[in-house]
Amino acid sequence: MGHVFLQKKAWRAMLMESQQRAELLVKADNRTQELLSENAPLSFDTITLYGRHEFKEVYDQRMDKGDAAWYMDQILCSMLITDYRTKHPNFTISQRGRADRLDRAAGMGYWDQPNFDQFGDAHLKHDEILDAGNWKIFNKLLKALFNTTMVTLFNDYYKQYIILDVVPRPPQQGRR
């Protein structure tokens, strides 16, 4: 759900009007009734309830990349969205296709893009993004994704993080 940008009220509406909720209400005990109520928070427990209902024993099995359980979250979100859009045809979602991935395996030169419209996914780099030159490149992506206030918060956090020097850095060539 975190990777599909919808307002909380949209997710709540999707859950409240879902086929899964209707099915769960039929056999609900007190705890389940509480999680399904209009006032219940969108919590891990609530989403777990829906996941276990839909995927049965697969939900609690060990998960390996690409196996039957790997895409449960995506399948559940797709089911909720599809079901809701059937009932509310004016509800629109801006969809990105399976475009290129901005991948951590690519060199920083690949990350230095004028815009990021061609990407539908990003697997972010880890420690190397914190190097000053790389952070400048990464900022282009931040500016494409977030408003100015959020970018400023990211940059403030970065500055504090660098001051603390939490991540040990390998010595650079030419430095002692």
C-alpha positions as CSV (number, residue, x, y, z in Angstrom):
1,M,0.0,0.0,0.0
2,G,2.9,2.3,0.6
3,H,3.9,2.1,-3.0
4,V,0.5,3.1,-4.4
5,F,0.1,6.7,-3.7
6,L,-3.5,7.1,-2.5
7,Q,-4.9,9.2,0.3
8,K,-5.7,7.3,3.5
9,K,-9.4,8.0,3.0
10,A,-9.3,6.3,-0.4
11,W,-7.6,3.1,1.1
12,R,-10.2,3.2,3.9
13,A,-13.1,3.4,1.4
14,M,-11.6,0.6,-0.6
15,L,-11.4,-1.6,2.5
16,M,-14.8,-0.6,3.8
17,E,-16.5,-1.4,0.5
18,S,-14.5,-4.5,-0.4
19,Q,-15.8,-8.0,-1.1
20,Q,-13.2,-9.2,1.4
21,R,-14.8,-7.1,4.2
22,A,-18.2,-8.4,3.4
23,E,-16.9,-12.0,3.6
24,L,-15.1,-11.3,6.8
25,L,-18.1,-9.7,8.5
26,V,-20.2,-12.9,8.0
27,K,-17.9,-14.9,10.2
28,A,-16.4,-12.2,12.5
29,D,-15.8,-12.6,16.2
30,N,-15.5,-9.6,18.5
31,R,-11.8,-8.9,17.7
32,T,-12.5,-9.2,13.9
33,Q,-15.6,-7.0,14.3
34,E,-13.4,-4.4,16.0
35,L,-10.8,-4.5,13.1
36,L,-13.5,-4.2,10.5
37,S,-15.4,-1.3,12.1
38,E,-15.7,2.1,10.5
39,N,-13.6,3.6,13.2
40,A,-10.7,1.1,13.2
41,P,-7.3,2.4,12.2
42,L,-5.6,1.2,9.0
43,S,-3.2,-0.9,11.0
44,F,-0.9,-3.8,10.4
45,D,-3.5,-6.0,12.2
46,T,-6.3,-4.9,9.9
47,I,-4.3,-5.5,6.7
48,T,-3.1,-8.8,8.1
49,L,-6.7,-9.8,8.6
50,Y,-7.5,-9.1,5.0
51,G,-4.3,-10.9,3.8
52,R,-5.0,-14.0,5.9
53,H,-8.6,-14.1,4.7
54,E,-7.6,-13.9,1.0
55,F,-4.5,-16.0,1.0
56,K,-5.3,-18.5,3.7
57,E,-2.3,-20.6,4.9
58,V,0.0,-19.1,2.2
59,Y,-0.1,-15.8,4.2
60,D,1.9,-17.3,7.1
61,Q,4.3,-19.5,5.2
62,R,7.9,-18.8,4.6
63,M,8.3,-16.5,1.6
64,D,10.9,-16.7,-1.0
65,K,11.4,-14.3,-3.9
66,G,9.1,-15.2,-6.8
67,D,7.1,-17.9,-4.9
68,A,3.3,-18.0,-4.4
69,A,3.5,-15.6,-1.4
70,W,5.9,-13.1,-2.9
71,Y,3.2,-11.0,-4.7
72,M,0.4,-11.2,-2.1
73,D,0.6,-7.5,-1.2
74,Q,0.4,-6.5,-4.9
75,I,-2.4,-8.9,-5.6
76,L,-4.5,-7.7,-2.6
77,C,-4.0,-4.1,-3.6
78,S,-4.9,-4.8,-7.2
79,M,-8.0,-6.7,-6.0
80,L,-9.1,-3.8,-3.8
81,I,-8.5,-1.2,-6.4
82,T,-10.2,-3.1,-9.2
83,D,-13.2,-3.9,-7.0
84,Y,-13.5,-0.2,-6.0
85,R,-13.1,1.1,-9.5
86,T,-15.9,-1.2,-10.6
87,K,-18.3,0.4,-8.1
88,H,-16.9,3.9,-8.6
89,P,-16.1,4.4,-12.3
90,N,-15.2,8.0,-11.8
91,F,-12.4,7.1,-9.4
92,T,-9.2,7.4,-11.4
93,I,-5.7,6.5,-10.7
94,S,-2.7,7.8,-12.7
95,Q,-1.0,4.6,-13.6
96,R,2.6,4.1,-14.6
97,G,3.4,1.3,-16.9
98,R,6.2,-1.2,-16.4
99,A,8.7,1.3,-17.5
100,D,12.4,1.2,-16.9
101,R,13.8,0.7,-13.4
102,L,16.2,3.1,-11.9
103,D,18.4,0.5,-10.4
104,R,21.0,0.6,-7.6
105,A,23.2,-1.7,-9.8
106,A,23.6,1.1,-12.4
107,G,26.4,3.6,-12.0
108,M,25.8,7.1,-10.8
109,G,26.0,8.4,-14.3
110,Y,22.8,6.5,-15.1
111,W,21.2,8.2,-12.1
112,D,22.1,11.6,-13.4
113,Q,18.9,12.2,-15.4
114,P,17.3,15.4,-16.6
115,N,13.9,13.9,-15.5
116,F,12.6,10.6,-14.4
117,D,9.5,10.2,-16.5
118,Q,10.7,7.0,-18.1
119,F,11.0,5.2,-14.8
120,G,8.2,3.3,-13.2
121,D,10.3,1.9,-10.4
122,A,13.5,2.7,-8.4
123,H,15.7,0.5,-6.3
124,L,17.7,3.0,-4.4
125,K,21.4,2.9,-3.7
126,H,22.6,2.5,-0.2
127,D,25.7,4.0,1.4
128,E,27.3,5.3,-1.8
129,I,24.4,7.8,-2.2
130,L,25.7,9.6,0.8
131,D,28.9,10.7,-1.0
132,A,28.6,14.5,-1.6
133,G,28.7,14.2,-5.5
134,N,26.2,11.4,-5.5
135,W,23.9,13.2,-3.1
136,K,23.7,16.1,-5.6
137,I,22.6,13.6,-8.3
138,F,20.2,11.9,-5.9
139,N,18.6,15.3,-5.2
140,K,17.4,15.4,-8.7
141,L,15.3,12.3,-8.0
142,L,14.1,13.8,-4.7
143,K,13.0,17.0,-6.5
144,A,11.1,14.9,-9.0
145,L,9.3,13.0,-6.3
146,F,8.7,15.5,-3.5
147,N,7.7,19.1,-2.9
148,T,10.3,21.7,-1.8
149,T,9.6,21.3,1.9
150,M,10.2,17.5,1.8
151,V,13.4,17.9,-0.2
152,T,14.6,20.5,2.3
153,L,13.9,18.0,5.1
154,F,15.8,15.2,3.3
155,N,18.7,17.6,2.8
156,D,18.7,18.7,6.5
157,Y,18.7,15.1,7.5
158,Y,21.5,14.3,5.2
159,K,23.6,17.2,6.6
160,Q,23.0,16.0,10.2
161,Y,23.8,12.4,9.2
162,I,27.1,13.4,7.5
163,I,28.1,15.5,10.5
164,L,27.6,12.4,12.7
165,D,29.5,10.3,10.1
166,V,27.4,7.3,11.1
167,V,28.4,5.3,8.0
168,P,32.1,4.4,8.0
169,R,33.5,5.4,4.6
170,P,36.4,3.7,2.9
171,P,39.5,6.0,2.5
172,Q,39.4,7.8,-0.8
173,Q,42.4,7.7,-3.1
174,G,44.8,10.5,-2.4
175,R,43.6,11.0,1.2
176,R,45.4,9.9,4.3
